[in-house]
Amino acid sequence: MALQKLAENRKFKRHRVRLKVIDQQTGELLGYVEDLHIEGMRLISKKLFAPQTEINCWLVKDEETEKIPLTAFRIWSSFYDTVPVFYYSGFHFVNPTSAALDSIQAIIRELPK
Protein backbone atom coordinates (compact mmCIF):
# COMPACT_ATOMS: atom_id res chain seq x y z
CA MET A 1 0.00 0.00 0.00
CA ALA A 2 1.40 3.40 -1.00
CA LEU A 3 1.63 6.21 1.53
CA GLN A 4 -0.48 9.24 0.74
CA LYS A 5 0.80 12.71 1.40
CA LEU A 6 -1.55 14.64 3.66
CA ALA A 7 -2.81 17.99 2.44
CA GLU A 8 -1.46 21.02 4.26
CA ASN A 9 -4.39 22.63 6.07
CA ARG A 10 -2.53 25.15 8.16
CA LYS A 11 -3.63 28.75 7.99
CA PHE A 12 -0.09 30.19 7.97
CA LYS A 13 3.16 28.95 6.45
CA ARG A 14 5.66 27.78 9.05
CA HIS A 15 9.23 29.04 8.89
CA ARG A 16 12.25 27.11 10.13
CA VAL A 17 14.20 29.28 12.57
CA ARG A 18 16.42 28.92 15.61
CA LEU A 19 15.53 31.46 18.30
CA LYS A 20 16.07 31.29 22.03
CA VAL A 21 13.00 31.46 24.26
CA ILE A 22 13.75 33.10 27.61
CA ASP A 23 11.40 33.31 30.61
CA GLN A 24 10.73 37.00 31.33
CA GLN A 25 10.52 36.54 35.12
CA THR A 26 13.49 34.23 35.76
CA GLY A 27 15.74 34.75 32.75
CA GLU A 28 15.78 30.95 32.34
CA LEU A 29 16.28 29.49 28.87
CA LEU A 30 13.01 27.65 28.18
CA GLY A 31 14.10 26.20 24.87
CA TYR A 32 14.36 27.05 21.20
CA VAL A 33 11.85 27.99 18.54
CA GLU A 34 12.14 25.60 15.61
CA ASP A 35 9.06 26.60 13.70
CA LEU A 36 7.62 30.14 13.63
CA HIS A 37 4.69 31.92 12.09
CA ILE A 38 2.89 35.16 12.80
CA GLU A 39 0.45 33.58 15.30
CA GLY A 40 2.60 31.06 17.10
CA MET A 41 5.62 28.81 17.41
CA ARG A 42 6.81 25.27 17.96
CA LEU A 43 9.16 25.12 20.91
CA ILE A 44 11.71 22.37 21.56
CA SER A 45 12.64 22.06 25.20
CA LYS A 46 13.91 19.71 27.87
CA LYS A 47 10.96 20.93 29.95
CA LEU A 48 7.43 19.56 29.66
CA PHE A 49 4.83 22.33 29.72
CA ALA A 50 1.51 21.43 31.31
CA PRO A 51 -1.73 21.77 29.31
CA GLN A 52 -3.04 25.34 29.15
CA THR A 53 0.28 26.78 30.32
CA GLU A 54 0.73 30.46 29.56
CA ILE A 55 4.29 31.77 29.42
CA ASN A 56 5.65 35.30 29.35
CA CYS A 57 8.78 35.06 27.28
CA TRP A 58 11.25 36.81 25.06
CA LEU A 59 12.24 35.52 21.64
CA VAL A 60 15.92 36.22 21.11
CA LYS A 61 17.66 35.86 17.76
CA ASP A 62 21.14 36.57 19.07
CA GLU A 63 22.78 38.60 21.81
CA GLU A 64 22.98 41.72 19.63
CA THR A 65 19.29 41.99 18.73
CA GLU A 66 16.33 43.15 20.74
CA LYS A 67 14.28 40.73 22.77
CA ILE A 68 10.75 40.26 21.42
CA PRO A 69 8.34 40.17 24.37
CA LEU A 70 5.45 37.72 24.00
CA THR A 71 2.81 35.89 25.96
CA ALA A 72 2.12 32.43 24.56
CA PHE A 73 -0.43 29.72 25.38
CA ARG A 74 0.45 26.02 25.01
CA ILE A 75 -2.02 24.24 22.73
CA TRP A 76 -0.32 20.88 22.08
CA SER A 77 2.76 18.87 22.95
CA SER A 78 4.66 15.72 22.00
CA PHE A 79 8.07 14.27 22.78
CA TYR A 80 10.90 12.23 21.36
CA ASP A 81 11.92 9.29 23.49
CA THR A 82 15.61 10.06 23.50
CA VAL A 83 18.15 10.61 26.24
CA PRO A 84 17.67 13.33 27.26
CA VAL A 85 13.98 13.56 26.35
CA PHE A 86 13.07 16.53 24.17
CA TYR A 87 9.56 17.95 24.29
CA TYR A 88 7.88 19.75 21.42
CA SER A 89 5.12 22.19 22.29
CA GLY A 90 2.90 24.30 20.09
CA PHE A 91 2.26 27.79 21.44
CA HIS A 92 -0.22 30.40 20.22
CA PHE A 93 0.72 34.05 20.79
CA VAL A 94 -1.74 35.89 23.05
CA ASN A 95 -2.45 39.49 22.01
CA PRO A 96 1.03 40.30 20.67
CA THR A 97 1.86 43.96 20.30
CA SER A 98 2.21 45.43 16.84
CA ALA A 99 5.93 45.94 17.58
CA ALA A 100 6.32 42.23 18.41
CA LEU A 101 4.48 41.24 15.21
CA ASP A 102 6.66 43.61 13.18
CA SER A 103 9.79 42.03 14.70
CA ILE A 104 8.56 38.50 13.91
CA GLN A 105 7.77 39.50 10.34
CA ALA A 106 11.24 41.05 10.01
CA ILE A 107 12.84 37.75 11.14
CA ILE A 108 10.72 35.82 8.63
CA ARG A 109 11.65 38.22 5.81
CA GLU A 110 15.37 37.71 6.57
CA LEU A 111 15.15 33.93 6.15
CA PRO A 112 16.59 32.34 3.02
CA LYS A 113 13.93 31.62 0.43
N, CA, C and O atoms as a GROMACS GRO file, in nm:
protein
  452
    1MET      N    1   0.084  -0.118   0.000
    1MET     CA    2   0.000   0.000   0.000
    1MET      C    3   0.089   0.125   0.000
    1MET      O    4   0.182   0.136   0.080
    2ALA      N    5   0.060   0.218  -0.088
    2ALA     CA    6   0.140   0.340  -0.100
    2ALA      C    7   0.096   0.441   0.007
    2ALA      O    8  -0.022   0.451   0.041
    3LEU      N    9   0.194   0.516   0.057
    3LEU     CA   10   0.163   0.621   0.153
    3LEU      C   11   0.110   0.742   0.078
    3LEU      O   12   0.162   0.779  -0.027
    4GLN      N   13   0.007   0.803   0.134
    4GLN     CA   14  -0.048   0.924   0.074
    4GLN      C   15   0.004   1.045   0.150
    4GLN      O   16   0.014   1.044   0.273
    5LYS      N   17   0.036   1.147   0.078
    5LYS     CA   18   0.080   1.271   0.140
    5LYS      C   19  -0.044   1.347   0.186
    5LYS      O   20  -0.139   1.367   0.110
    6LEU      N   21  -0.043   1.390   0.312
    6LEU     CA   22  -0.156   1.464   0.366
    6LEU      C   23  -0.153   1.607   0.315
    6LEU      O   24  -0.047   1.667   0.300
    7ALA      N   25  -0.270   1.661   0.289
    7ALA     CA   26  -0.281   1.799   0.244
    7ALA      C   27  -0.247   1.893   0.359
    7ALA      O   28  -0.282   1.868   0.474
    8GLU      N   29  -0.179   2.000   0.327
    8GLU     CA   30  -0.146   2.102   0.426
    8GLU      C   31  -0.269   2.189   0.450
    8GLU      O   32  -0.317   2.257   0.359
    9ASN      N   33  -0.319   2.186   0.572
    9ASN     CA   34  -0.439   2.263   0.607
    9ASN      C   35  -0.411   2.377   0.703
    9ASN      O   36  -0.504   2.436   0.758
   10ARG      N   37  -0.287   2.408   0.723
   10ARG     CA   38  -0.253   2.515   0.816
   10ARG      C   39  -0.285   2.650   0.754
   10ARG      O   40  -0.272   2.671   0.634
   11LYS      N   41  -0.325   2.742   0.842
   11LYS     CA   42  -0.363   2.875   0.799
   11LYS      C   43  -0.241   2.958   0.755
   11LYS      O   44  -0.248   3.034   0.658
   12PHE      N   45  -0.130   2.942   0.826
   12PHE     CA   46  -0.009   3.019   0.798
   12PHE      C   47   0.107   2.926   0.766
   12PHE      O   48   0.117   2.816   0.823
   13LYS      N   49   0.194   2.970   0.676
   13LYS     CA   50   0.316   2.895   0.645
   13LYS      C   51   0.409   2.900   0.766
   13LYS      O   52   0.426   3.005   0.829
   14ARG      N   53   0.468   2.786   0.797
   14ARG     CA   54   0.566   2.778   0.906
   14ARG      C   55   0.704   2.806   0.849
   14ARG      O   56   0.734   2.771   0.735
   15HIS      N   57   0.787   2.869   0.931
   15HIS     CA   58   0.923   2.904   0.889
   15HIS      C   59   1.021   2.842   0.986
   15HIS      O   60   1.007   2.855   1.107
   16ARG      N   61   1.122   2.774   0.931
   16ARG     CA   62   1.225   2.711   1.013
   16ARG      C   63   1.321   2.818   1.063
   16ARG      O   64   1.384   2.888   0.983
   17VAL      N   65   1.332   2.830   1.194
   17VAL     CA   66   1.420   2.928   1.257
   17VAL      C   67   1.488   2.863   1.377
   17VAL      O   68   1.458   2.749   1.413
   18ARG      N   69   1.578   2.935   1.436
   18ARG     CA   70   1.642   2.892   1.561
   18ARG      C   71   1.654   3.015   1.648
   18ARG      O   72   1.748   3.093   1.636
   19LEU      N   73   1.556   3.033   1.738
   19LEU     CA   74   1.553   3.146   1.830
   19LEU      C   75   1.548   3.094   1.972
   19LEU      O   76   1.483   2.994   2.001
   20LYS      N   77   1.617   3.163   2.062
   20LYS     CA   78   1.607   3.129   2.203
   20LYS      C   79   1.473   3.178   2.258
   20LYS      O   80   1.420   3.280   2.213
   21VAL      N   81   1.420   3.104   2.353
   21VAL     CA   82   1.300   3.146   2.426
   21VAL      C   83   1.339   3.157   2.573
   21VAL      O   84   1.376   3.058   2.636
   22ILE      N   85   1.330   3.279   2.625
   22ILE     CA   86   1.375   3.310   2.761
   22ILE      C   87   1.255   3.349   2.846
   22ILE      O   88   1.170   3.427   2.802
   23ASP      N   89   1.246   3.294   2.967
   23ASP     CA   90   1.140   3.331   3.061
   23ASP      C   91   1.162   3.475   3.107
   23ASP      O   92   1.272   3.510   3.151
   24GLN      N   93   1.059   3.559   3.097
   24GLN     CA   94   1.073   3.700   3.133
   24GLN      C   95   1.096   3.720   3.283
   24GLN      O   96   1.166   3.813   3.322
   25GLN      N   97   1.038   3.634   3.367
   25GLN     CA   98   1.052   3.654   3.512
   25GLN      C   99   1.186   3.603   3.566
   25GLN      O  100   1.248   3.669   3.650
   26THR      N  101   1.231   3.487   3.517
   26THR     CA  102   1.349   3.423   3.576
   26THR      C  103   1.475   3.438   3.493
   26THR      O  104   1.586   3.421   3.544
   27GLY      N  105   1.460   3.470   3.364
   27GLY     CA  106   1.574   3.475   3.275
   27GLY      C  107   1.619   3.337   3.230
   27GLY      O  108   1.719   3.324   3.159
   28GLU      N  109   1.545   3.233   3.269
   28GLU     CA  110   1.578   3.095   3.234
   28GLU      C  111   1.555   3.070   3.086
   28GLU      O  112   1.457   3.118   3.028
   29LEU      N  113   1.646   2.994   3.025
   29LEU     CA  114   1.628   2.949   2.887
   29LEU      C  115   1.523   2.840   2.888
   29LEU      O  116   1.544   2.734   2.948
   30LEU      N  117   1.409   2.864   2.823
   30LEU     CA  118   1.301   2.765   2.818
   30LEU      C  119   1.321   2.664   2.707
   30LEU      O  120   1.278   2.550   2.717
   31GLY      N  121   1.388   2.707   2.601
   31GLY     CA  122   1.410   2.620   2.487
   31GLY      C  123   1.436   2.702   2.363
   31GLY      O  124   1.478   2.818   2.370
   32TYR      N  125   1.410   2.640   2.248
   32TYR     CA  126   1.436   2.705   2.120
   32TYR      C  127   1.315   2.693   2.028
   32TYR      O  128   1.249   2.590   2.022
   33VAL      N  129   1.288   2.802   1.956
   33VAL     CA  130   1.185   2.799   1.854
   33VAL      C  131   1.244   2.727   1.734
   33VAL      O  132   1.355   2.759   1.690
   34GLU      N  133   1.172   2.631   1.681
   34GLU     CA  134   1.214   2.560   1.561
   34GLU      C  135   1.128   2.598   1.443
   34GLU      O  136   1.171   2.587   1.328
   35ASP      N  137   1.008   2.642   1.471
   35ASP     CA  138   0.906   2.660   1.370
   35ASP      C  139   0.827   2.784   1.410
   35ASP      O  140   0.771   2.788   1.520
   36LEU      N  141   0.822   2.886   1.326
   36LEU     CA  142   0.762   3.014   1.363
   36LEU      C  143   0.666   3.060   1.255
   36LEU      O  144   0.690   3.043   1.136
   37HIS      N  145   0.559   3.119   1.299
   37HIS     CA  146   0.469   3.192   1.209
   37HIS      C  147   0.413   3.309   1.286
   37HIS      O  148   0.442   3.325   1.405
   38ILE      N  149   0.333   3.389   1.223
   38ILE     CA  150   0.289   3.516   1.280
   38ILE      C  151   0.197   3.498   1.401
   38ILE      O  152   0.180   3.591   1.480
   39GLU      N  153   0.136   3.380   1.417
   39GLU     CA  154   0.045   3.358   1.530
   39GLU      C  155   0.097   3.262   1.635
   39GLU      O  156   0.032   3.242   1.738
   40GLY      N  157   0.213   3.201   1.611
   40GLY     CA  158   0.260   3.106   1.710
   40GLY      C  159   0.394   3.044   1.676
   40GLY      O  160   0.463   3.086   1.583
   41MET      N  161   0.430   2.943   1.756
   41MET     CA  162   0.562   2.881   1.741
   41MET      C  163   0.558   2.737   1.790
   41MET      O  164   0.472   2.698   1.868
   42ARG      N  165   0.654   2.659   1.741
   42ARG     CA  166   0.681   2.527   1.796
   42ARG      C  167   0.810   2.539   1.875
   42ARG      O  168   0.913   2.582   1.822
   43LEU      N  169   0.804   2.501   2.000
   43LEU     CA  170   0.916   2.512   2.091
   43LEU      C  171   0.973   2.374   2.120
   43LEU      O  172   0.898   2.280   2.148
   44ILE      N  173   1.104   2.359   2.112
   44ILE     CA  174   1.171   2.237   2.156
   44ILE      C  175   1.238   2.268   2.288
   44ILE      O  176   1.306   2.370   2.303
   45SER      N  177   1.218   2.178   2.385
   45SER     CA  178   1.264   2.206   2.520
   45SER      C  179   1.292   2.077   2.594
   45SER      O  180   1.241   1.971   2.558
   46LYS      N  181   1.372   2.085   2.697
   46LYS     CA  182   1.391   1.971   2.787
   46LYS      C  183   1.283   1.971   2.894
   46LYS      O  184   1.273   1.878   2.974
   47LYS      N  185   1.201   2.076   2.895
   47LYS     CA  186   1.096   2.093   2.995
   47LYS      C  187   0.960   2.060   2.933
   47LYS      O  188   0.930   2.101   2.821
   48LEU      N  189   0.879   1.984   3.008
   48LEU     CA  190   0.743   1.956   2.966
   48LEU      C  191   0.651   2.066   3.020
   48LEU      O  192   0.649   2.091   3.140
   49PHE      N  193   0.577   2.130   2.932
   49PHE     CA  194   0.483   2.233   2.972
   49PHE      C  195   0.346   2.171   2.989
   49PHE      O  196   0.298   2.098   2.902
   50ALA      N  197   0.283   2.198   3.101
   50ALA     CA  198   0.151   2.143   3.131
   50ALA      C  199   0.046   2.199   3.034
   50ALA      O  200   0.065   2.307   2.977
   51PRO      N  201  -0.064   2.125   3.014
   51PRO     CA  202  -0.173   2.177   2.931
   51PRO      C  203  -0.219   2.313   2.981
   51PRO      O  204  -0.223   2.338   3.101
   52GLN      N  205  -0.252   2.399   2.888
   52GLN     CA  206  -0.304   2.534   2.915
   52GLN      C  207  -0.204   2.623   2.988
   52GLN      O  208  -0.244   2.717   3.056
   53THR      N  209  -0.076   2.593   2.974
   53THR     CA  210   0.028   2.678   3.032
   53THR      C  211   0.039   2.806   2.951
   53THR      O  212   0.039   2.803   2.828
   54GLU      N  213   0.048   2.917   3.021
   54GLU     CA  214   0.073   3.046   2.956
   54GLU      C  215   0.210   3.094   3.002
   54GLU      O  216   0.238   3.097   3.122
   55ILE      N  217   0.295   3.130   2.907
   55ILE     CA  218   0.429   3.177   2.942
   55ILE      C  219   0.447   3.320   2.895
   55ILE      O  220   0.397   3.360   2.790
   56ASN      N  221   0.519   3.397   2.974
   56ASN     CA  222   0.564   3.530   2.935
   56ASN      C  223   0.712   3.514   2.901
   56ASN      O  224   0.794   3.482   2.986
   57CYS      N  225   0.743   3.536   2.774
   57CYS     CA  226   0.878   3.506   2.728
   57CYS      C  227   0.931   3.614   2.636
   57CYS      O  228   0.859   3.704   2.592
   58TRP      N  229   1.059   3.601   2.608
   58TRP     CA  230   1.125   3.681   2.506
   58TRP      C  231   1.175   3.586   2.399
   58TRP      O  232   1.229   3.480   2.430
   59LEU      N  233   1.156   3.622   2.274
   59LEU     CA  234   1.224   3.552   2.164
   59LEU      C  235   1.352   3.629   2.138
   59LEU      O  236   1.350   3.752   2.127
   60VAL      N  237   1.462   3.558   2.128
   60VAL     CA  238   1.592   3.622   2.111
   60VAL      C  239   1.664   3.557   1.995
   60VAL      O  240   1.691   3.437   1.996
   61LYS      N  241   1.695   3.637   1.894
   61LYS     CA  242   1.766   3.586   1.776
   61LYS      C  243   1.913   3.565   1.808
   61LYS      O  244   1.967   3.457   1.784
   62ASP      N  245   1.977   3.665   1.862
   62ASP     CA  246   2.114   3.656   1.907
   62ASP      C  247   2.136   3.766   2.011
   62ASP      O  248   2.047   3.848   2.035
   63GLU      N  249   2.251   3.767   2.070
   63GLU     CA  250   2.278   3.860   2.181
   63GLU      C  251   2.276   4.007   2.139
   63GLU      O  252   2.264   4.095   2.224
   64GLU      N  253   2.289   4.034   2.010
   64GLU     CA  254   2.298   4.172   1.964
   64GLU      C  255   2.165   4.230   1.916
   64GLU      O  256   2.159   4.346   1.877
   65THR      N  257   2.059   4.150   1.918
   65THR     CA  258   1.929   4.199   1.873
   65THR      C  259   1.836   4.217   1.991
   65THR      O  260   1.861   4.166   2.101
   66GLU      N  261   1.730   4.292   1.967
   66GLU     CA  262   1.633   4.315   2.074
   66GLU      C  263   1.559   4.187   2.110
   66GLU      O  264   1.545   4.097   2.028
   67LYS      N  265   1.512   4.183   2.232
   67LYS     CA  266   1.428   4.073   2.277
   67LYS      C  267   1.286   4.105   2.236
   67LYS      O  268   1.240   4.218   2.254
   68ILE      N  269   1.215   4.007   2.182
   68ILE     CA  270   1.076   4.026   2.142
   68ILE      C  271   0.988   3.973   2.255
   68ILE      O  272   0.985   3.852   2.280
   69PRO      N  273   0.917   4.062   2.325
   69PRO     CA  274   0.834   4.017   2.437
   69PRO      C  275   0.702   3.959   2.387
   69PRO      O  276   0.633   4.018   2.304
   70LEU      N  277   0.668   3.840   2.440
   70LEU     CA  278   0.545   3.772   2.400
   70LEU      C  279   0.483   3.699   2.518
   70LEU      O  280   0.552   3.658   2.612
   71THR      N  281   0.353   3.683   2.511
   71THR     CA  282   0.281   3.589   2.596
   71THR      C  283   0.231   3.481   2.502
   71THR      O  284   0.178   3.510   2.395
   72ALA      N  285   0.250   3.355   2.543
   72ALA     CA  286   0.212   3.243   2.456
   72ALA      C  287   0.140   3.137   2.539
   72ALA      O  288   0.171   3.115   2.656
   73PHE      N  289   0.043   3.072   2.475
   73PHE     CA  290  -0.043   2.972   2.538
   73PHE      C  291  -0.017   2.837   2.473
   73PHE      O  292  -0.026   2.824   2.351
   74ARG      N  293   0.016   2.735   2.554
   74ARG     CA  294   0.045   2.602   2.501
   74ARG      C  295  -0.083   2.535   2.453
   74ARG      O  296  -0.181   2.526   2.528
   75ILE      N  297  -0.082   2.488   2.327
   75ILE     CA  298  -0.202   2.424   2.273
   75ILE      C  299  -0.182   2.276   2.241
   75ILE      O  300  -0.280   2.203   2.227
   76TRP      N  301  -0.059   2.231   2.229
   76TRP     CA  302  -0.032   2.088   2.208
   76TRP      C  303   0.110   2.057   2.250
   76TRP      O  304   0.193   2.147   2.264
   77SER      N  305   0.138   1.927   2.268
   77SER     CA  306   0.276   1.887   2.295
   77SER      C  307   0.297   1.742   2.251
   77SER      O  308   0.202   1.665   2.238
   78SER      N  309   0.424   1.708   2.230
   78SER     CA  310   0.466   1.572   2.200
   78SER      C  311   0.610   1.561   2.248
   78SER      O  312   0.667   1.658   2.297
   79PHE      N  313   0.668   1.443   2.235
   79PHE     CA  314   0.807   1.427   2.278
   79PHE      C  315   0.876   1.321   2.194
   79PHE      O  316   0.812   1.238   2.129
   80TYR      N  317   1.008   1.327   2.196
   80TYR     CA  318   1.090   1.223   2.136
   80TYR      C  319   1.154   1.146   2.249
   80TYR      O  320   1.215   1.204   2.339
   81ASP      N  321   1.141   1.016   2.244
   81ASP     CA  322   1.192   0.929   2.349
   81ASP      C  323   1.342   0.908   2.328
   81ASP      O  324   1.386   0.803   2.283
   82THR      N  325   1.416   1.009   2.362
   82THR     CA  326   1.561   1.006   2.350
   82THR      C  327   1.620   1.033   2.488
   82THR      O  328   1.546   1.060   2.583
   83VAL      N  329   1.748   1.025   2.499
   83VAL     CA  330   1.815   1.061   2.624
   83VAL      C  331   1.907   1.177   2.594
   83VAL      O  332   2.004   1.158   2.521
   84PRO      N  333   1.883   1.296   2.645
   84PRO     CA  334   1.767   1.333   2.726
   84PRO      C  335   1.641   1.343   2.639
   84PRO      O  336   1.649   1.352   2.517
   85VAL      N  337   1.525   1.342   2.705
   85VAL     CA  338   1.398   1.356   2.635
   85VAL      C  339   1.382   1.501   2.591
   85VAL      O  340   1.407   1.593   2.668
   86PHE      N  341   1.338   1.520   2.466
   86PHE     CA  342   1.307   1.653   2.417
   86PHE      C  343   1.157   1.663   2.394
   86PHE      O  344   1.096   1.574   2.334
   87TYR      N  345   1.100   1.772   2.443
   87TYR     CA  346   0.956   1.795   2.429
   87TYR      C  347   0.932   1.901   2.322
   87TYR      O  348   1.006   1.999   2.311
   88TYR      N  349   0.830   1.879   2.244
   88TYR     CA  350   0.788   1.975   2.142
   88TYR      C  351   0.652   2.027   2.185
   88TYR      O  352   0.562   1.949   2.215
   89SER      N  353   0.637   2.159   2.187
   89SER     CA  354   0.512   2.220   2.229
   89SER      C  355   0.471   2.326   2.129
   89SER      O  356   0.554   2.405   2.083
   90GLY      N  357   0.344   2.327   2.095
   90GLY     CA  358   0.290   2.430   2.009
   90GLY      C  359   0.231   2.542   2.095
   90GLY      O  360   0.148   2.517   2.182
   91PHE      N  361   0.274   2.664   2.069
   91PHE     CA  362   0.226   2.779   2.144
   91PHE      C  363   0.160   2.878   2.050
   91PHE      O  364   0.209   2.903   1.940
   92HIS      N  365   0.050   2.934   2.094
   92HIS     CA  366  -0.022   3.040   2.022
   92HIS      C  367   0.008   3.171   2.093
   92HIS      O  368  -0.001   3.178   2.216
   93PHE      N  369   0.044   3.275   2.018
   93PHE     CA  370   0.072   3.405   2.079
   93PHE      C  371  -0.058   3.470   2.125
   93PHE      O  372  -0.158   3.469   2.052
   94VAL      N  373  -0.057   3.526   2.246
   94VAL     CA  374  -0.174   3.589   2.305
   94VAL      C  375  -0.158   3.741   2.295
   94VAL      O  376  -0.070   3.799   2.357
   95ASN      N  377  -0.243   3.803   2.217
   95ASN     CA  378  -0.245   3.949   2.201
   95ASN      C  379  -0.107   4.012   2.186
   95ASN      O  380  -0.070   4.099   2.264
   96PRO      N  381  -0.030   3.969   2.086
   96PRO     CA  382   0.102   4.030   2.067
   96PRO      C  383   0.090   4.176   2.026
   96PRO      O  384  -0.005   4.214   1.958
   97THR      N  385   0.185   4.255   2.068
   97THR     CA  386   0.186   4.396   2.030
   97THR      C  387   0.219   4.408   1.882
   97THR      O  388   0.274   4.316   1.822
   98SER      N  389   0.187   4.522   1.825
   98SER     CA  390   0.221   4.543   1.684
   98SER      C  391   0.373   4.544   1.665
   98SER      O  392   0.424   4.501   1.562
   99ALA      N  393   0.446   4.594   1.766
   99ALA     CA  394   0.592   4.594   1.758
   99ALA      C  395   0.647   4.451   1.757
   99ALA      O  396   0.740   4.420   1.682
  100ALA      N  397   0.588   4.363   1.838
  100ALA     CA  398   0.632   4.223   1.841
  100ALA      C  399   0.603   4.156   1.707
  100ALA      O  400   0.686   4.082   1.654
  101LEU      N  401   0.484   4.181   1.652
  101LEU     CA  402   0.448   4.124   1.521
  101LEU      C  403   0.541   4.175   1.411
  101LEU      O  404   0.583   4.099   1.324
  102ASP      N  405   0.573   4.304   1.416
  102ASP     CA  406   0.666   4.360   1.318
  102ASP      C  407   0.803   4.293   1.328
  102ASP      O  408   0.866   4.264   1.226
  103SER      N  409   0.848   4.268   1.451
  103SER     CA  410   0.978   4.203   1.470
  103SER      C  411   0.977   4.059   1.419
  103SER      O  412   1.074   4.014   1.358
  104ILE      N  413   0.868   3.987   1.442
  104ILE     CA  414   0.856   3.850   1.391
  104ILE      C  415   0.855   3.850   1.239
  104ILE      O  416   0.923   3.769   1.177
  105GLN      N  417   0.780   3.942   1.180
  105GLN     CA  418   0.777   3.950   1.034
  105GLN      C  419   0.914   3.985   0.978
  105GLN      O  420   0.952   3.935   0.872
  106ALA      N  421   0.989   4.069   1.048
  106ALA     CA  422   1.124   4.105   1.001
  106ALA      C  423   1.215   3.981   1.003
  106ALA      O  424   1.295   3.961   0.911
  107ILE      N  425   1.204   3.899   1.106
  107ILE     CA  426   1.284   3.776   1.114
  107ILE      C  427   1.248   3.684   0.998
  107ILE      O  428   1.336   3.627   0.933
  108ILE      N  429   1.118   3.669   0.971
  108ILE     CA  430   1.072   3.582   0.863
  108ILE      C  431   1.123   3.634   0.728
  108ILE      O  432   1.164   3.555   0.643
  109ARG      N  433   1.119   3.765   0.708
  109ARG     CA  434   1.165   3.822   0.581
  109ARG      C  435   1.314   3.798   0.558
  109ARG      O  436   1.358   3.785   0.444
  110GLU      N  437   1.392   3.791   0.666
  110GLU     CA  438   1.537   3.771   0.657
  110GLU      C  439   1.577   3.627   0.625
  110GLU      O  440   1.692   3.601   0.590
  111LEU      N  441   1.482   3.533   0.638
  111LEU     CA  442   1.515   3.393   0.616
  111LEU      C  443   1.543   3.366   0.468
  111LEU      O  444   1.485   3.430   0.380
  112PRO      N  445   1.633   3.271   0.442
  112PRO     CA  446   1.659   3.234   0.302
  112PRO      C  447   1.533   3.178   0.238
  112PRO      O  448   1.456   3.108   0.303
  113LYS      N  449   1.512   3.210   0.114
  113LYS     CA  450   1.393   3.162   0.043
  113LYS      C  451   1.417   3.027  -0.017
  113LYS      O  452   1.328   2.971  -0.081
   0.00000   0.00000   0.00000
